[in-house]
Amino acid sequence: MKFGKASDLSSIHFELPLDPLANRSRLDRYELGADGERPNIFIGATGWSMKKWVGKWYPDKTKTADYLKHYGEQFNTIELNTTHYRIPDAETIRRWYETVPADFRFCPKVPQSISHRNDFGMNGGELQQFVGSLDGLKEKMGCAFVQLPPYFGADRLRQLESFLDRWPRLLPLAVEVRHESWFADPFATEALMDALASRQIAAVITDVAGRRDVLHNYITAPRTMIRFVGNGLIPTDYSRMKEWADKLKEWNLPETYFFPHQPDNILSPDASAWFSQHLSAMNFATVRGPSEWAGPEQMSLF
């Protein structure tokens, strides 16, 4: 993930910001009660086609065609970037659905033919086509997300609202904005978050070194999506994930989608494994994360 990449980390403060005042009233509506319900925290990477995971996270000699199967055994969600470039056909969706376990949730990125068009694909039929394709994911559909282009500024809020009003209310969605104008003006920030909250659409939170403004901590839906960008598993990666674990416990939301990015995604399973183990030790949420492949000798003992 190149967005917000910083070459010098020495002067960056990685602490989470204070929650905005609006969070309290929204959390009163969204957070789970005290009747034994546990938050579901889904942890995943940005793709399954990683040859360098073979032998460590996938079994030795895993074939490319089996990558998704083993990915689903290790992770329980995915930031599905492939849909950003093309709308999958019904057969592809069916294969994805049948390959992963029952607790797996897909988080497809809205195609750029929608997110990067002035009409958000509404006039050409792309929006209807994409939404229709997601029906095949059934209960394994997690939360779609739209990543607006970097030039999409706060002056285009009405255009965004028009798109959001066309999005099916029963299909979970998260929105990621990147233009500085959304965060430079607090009135623009509040206007965006109010627009999302009124439709129960999540605001993507991006925790990345070079753009601390997009780390906003707003809750606008019964779920949140966090794109966590690490720096090669240096000590601050772990302290930041620990702080996120504490925050998720505090928020107590029904669903969280947490995607640990690492350089070239090689170390994403390592970060995911640490985070899931840390959350499991805190014992407040339902969570599943990867573990290193034990090998045929060790596996045979079980």
C-alpha positions in Angstrom: 0.0 0.0 0.0 1.8 3.1 -1.3 -0.7 5.6 0.0 0.7 7.6 2.9 4.0 5.8 2.9 6.7 7.7 4.8 10.5 7.1 4.4 11.4 8.7 7.8 9.4 7.5 10.8 11.4 9.2 13.5 9.2 12.2 13.9 5.8 10.5 13.5 3.5 10.1 16.5 1.6 6.8 16.1 -0.9 7.2 19.0 -4.6 7.0 18.2 -6.4 10.3 18.3 -9.1 11.0 20.8 -12.6 9.8 19.8 -14.8 12.5 18.4 -17.7 13.7 20.6 -20.2 12.3 18.1 -19.0 8.7 18.8 -20.6 8.5 22.2 -24.2 8.8 21.0 -23.6 6.5 18.1 -21.9 3.9 20.2 -24.9 3.9 22.5 -26.9 2.7 19.5 -24.4 0.3 17.9 -22.4 -1.3 20.7 -23.4 -4.8 22.0 -25.3 -5.1 25.2 -24.3 -7.0 28.3 -26.1 -10.2 27.5 -23.1 -12.3 26.5 -22.8 -11.2 22.9 -19.2 -11.0 21.7 -17.9 -8.7 18.9 -16.8 -10.4 15.7 -13.4 -9.3 14.6 -12.4 -10.4 11.1 -8.7 -10.2 10.2 -7.4 -10.6 6.7 -4.9 -9.6 4.0 -5.4 -8.1 0.6 -5.1 -11.2 -1.6 -4.4 -14.9 -1.5 -2.0 -15.3 -4.4 1.2 -15.0 -2.4 3.8 -17.6 -3.5 6.1 -16.6 -0.6 3.5 -17.8 1.9 3.9 -21.4 0.6 5.8 -23.5 3.1 5.1 -21.1 6.0 1.4 -20.2 5.9 0.4 -22.6 3.1 1.5 -26.2 3.0 4.6 -27.1 1.0 4.1 -27.4 -2.7 0.6 -25.8 -2.6 -0.7 -25.3 -6.1 -1.9 -21.8 -7.2 -5.4 -23.2 -7.7 -5.5 -24.1 -4.0 -4.3 -20.8 -2.6 -7.8 -19.5 -1.8 -8.7 -22.7 0.0 -5.6 -22.4 2.3 -6.1 -18.7 2.7 -9.6 -19.3 4.0 -8.3 -21.8 6.5 -5.9 -19.2 7.8 -7.9 -16.0 7.6 -11.6 -15.2 7.9 -11.9 -12.2 5.7 -10.1 -10.5 2.7 -9.8 -7.0 1.4 -10.8 -8.1 -2.1 -9.0 -5.7 -4.4 -9.5 -7.8 -7.5 -13.1 -6.5 -7.8 -11.7 -2.9 -8.1 -10.5 -3.8 -11.6 -13.4 -5.9 -12.9 -16.8 -7.1 -11.9 -16.6 -10.9 -11.2 -18.9 -13.2 -13.1 -21.3 -15.6 -11.5 -19.0 -18.6 -11.9 -16.2 -16.8 -10.2 -18.4 -15.7 -7.3 -19.7 -19.3 -6.9 -16.2 -20.7 -6.8 -15.1 -18.2 -4.2 -18.1 -18.9 -2.1 -17.7 -22.7 -2.2 -13.9 -22.6 -1.4 -13.9 -20.8 1.9 -15.3 -21.9 5.3 -18.7 -20.9 6.7 -17.3 -18.1 9.0 -15.4 -16.4 6.2 -16.5 -12.9 5.0 -15.6 -11.2 1.7 -15.0 -7.4 1.6 -15.0 -6.5 -2.1 -13.7 -3.2 -3.2 -16.2 -1.3 -5.5 -14.9 -1.3 -9.1 -13.1 1.8 -10.3 -15.6 1.9 -13.2 -18.0 3.0 -10.4 -15.9 4.8 -7.8 -13.9 6.8 -10.4 -16.9 7.9 -12.5 -18.7 11.2 -12.0 -22.0 9.3 -12.1 -20.7 6.4 -9.9 -21.7 4.0 -12.6 -25.4 4.6 -12.2 -26.2 5.6 -15.8 -24.2 2.8 -17.5 -25.5 0.0 -15.3 -22.2 -0.9 -13.6 -23.6 -0.2 -10.2 -26.5 -2.5 -10.7 -24.3 -5.2 -12.2 -21.8 -5.1 -9.3 -24.4 -5.2 -6.6 -26.1 -8.1 -8.4 -22.9 -10.1 -8.6 -22.5 -9.9 -4.8 -25.7 -11.8 -4.3 -23.8 -15.0 -5.0 -21.7 -14.5 -1.8 -24.8 -14.9 0.3 -24.1 -15.0 4.0 -20.3 -14.8 3.3 -20.7 -11.2 2.1 -19.0 -9.0 4.7 -18.7 -5.3 4.0 -18.1 -3.8 0.6 -16.0 -0.6 0.5 -15.6 2.2 -2.0 -12.2 3.9 -2.2 -12.7 7.4 -3.7 -10.0 8.7 -5.9 -7.4 11.1 -4.3 -8.8 14.1 -6.2 -12.4 13.6 -4.9 -12.6 16.5 -2.4 -15.1 17.7 0.2 -16.8 20.0 -2.4 -18.3 16.8 -3.9 -20.2 15.6 -0.9 -23.6 16.0 -2.6 -22.3 13.8 -5.4 -21.3 11.2 -2.9 -24.6 11.4 -1.1 -26.4 10.7 -4.4 -24.4 7.5 -4.8 -25.0 6.4 -1.2 -28.7 6.9 -1.6 -28.7 4.5 -4.5 -26.7 1.9 -2.6 -28.9 -1.0 -1.2 -29.5 -0.3 2.5 -29.2 -4.0 3.4 -25.7 -4.4 1.8 -23.0 -3.2 4.2 -20.7 -0.5 2.8 -17.7 1.4 4.0 -16.3 4.6 2.4 -12.7 5.7 2.2 -11.8 9.3 1.4 -8.3 10.5 0.8 -8.4 14.1 -0.3 -7.0 16.4 2.4 -10.0 18.7 2.3 -12.2 16.1 4.1 -10.0 16.4 7.2 -8.5 19.9 7.0 -11.9 21.5 7.7 -13.7 20.1 10.8 -17.0 21.2 9.3 -16.3 19.1 6.2 -15.3 16.2 8.3 -18.5 16.4 10.4 -20.7 16.8 7.3 -19.2 13.6 5.8 -19.5 11.6 9.0 -23.1 12.8 9.5 -24.0 11.7 5.9 -22.5 8.3 6.5 -24.0 7.8 10.0 -27.5 8.8 8.7 -27.2 5.8 6.3 -25.4 3.5 8.7 -22.4 3.4 6.3 -19.0 2.9 7.9 -16.1 5.3 7.5 -12.9 3.5 6.6 -10.2 4.3 9.1 -6.7 4.2 7.6 -3.7 4.0 10.0 -0.7 4.9 7.9 2.5 6.7 8.8 2.5 9.5 6.2 -1.1 10.6 6.5 -2.2 10.8 10.1 -5.2 12.9 9.2 -7.0 9.8 7.7 -6.8 8.2 11.1 -10.0 9.8 12.2 -11.6 7.3 14.7 -15.2 8.1 13.7 -17.9 5.4 14.2 -20.8 5.8 11.8 -22.2 2.3 11.6 -22.6 -0.9 13.6 -19.3 -2.0 12.1 -15.9 -0.4 11.3 -13.2 -1.2 8.7 -9.6 -0.5 9.6 -6.8 -0.5 7.1 -3.6 -0.8 9.2 -0.4 -0.1 7.4 2.7 -1.5 9.2 6.4 -0.9 8.5 7.9 -4.3 8.4 7.0 -5.5 11.9 9.1 -2.9 13.7 8.3 -2.3 17.4 5.8 0.4 16.7 3.7 -2.0 14.6 3.1 -4.1 17.7 2.4 -1.2 20.0 0.0 0.3 17.5 -1.9 -3.0 17.1 -2.0 -3.4 20.9 -3.6 0.1 21.1 -6.1 -0.9 18.4 -7.1 -4.0 20.4 -7.8 -1.9 23.4 -9.9 0.5 21.3 -11.9 -2.3 19.7 -12.7 -3.6 23.2 -13.8 -0.2 24.3 -16.0 0.3 21.2 -17.6 -3.1 21.5 -19.0 -3.0 18.0 -20.8 -6.0 16.5 -18.3 -6.3 13.6 -14.8 -5.1 12.8 -12.8 -5.7 9.7 -9.1 -5.3 10.3 -6.6 -5.5 7.4 -2.9 -5.4 8.4 -0.9 -4.2 5.4 2.9 -4.8 5.4 5.5 -4.0 2.7 4.7 -6.2 -0.4 2.2 -8.0 2.0 4.8 -10.7 2.7 4.6 -10.1 6.5 0.8 -9.5 6.6 0.1 -13.1 8.0 2.7 -12.5 10.7 1.0 -9.3 11.7 -2.4 -10.9 11.5 -1.3 -13.9 13.6 0.1 -11.6 16.4 -3.0 -9.5 16.4 -5.4 -12.4 16.5 -3.4 -14.1 19.3 -3.4 -10.8 21.3 -7.1 -10.4 20.9 -7.7 -14.0 21.9 -5.7 -13.5 25.1 -7.9 -10.5 25.9 -10.9 -12.8 25.6 -13.7 -10.3 24.7 -14.3 -11.1 21.0 -14.8 -13.9 18.5 -11.6 -13.9 16.4 -9.7 -16.2 14.1 -6.2 -15.6 12.6 -3.4 -17.5 10.9 -0.9 -19.9 12.4 2.2 -21.2 10.7 1.9 -24.5 8.8 3.2 -27.2 11.1 4.3 -29.6 8.4 3.2 -33.2 7.8 5.3 -34.6 10.7 3.7 -32.4 13.3 0.3 -32.5 11.8 0.3 -36.3 11.9 0.5 -36.1 15.7 -3.0 -34.7 15.8 
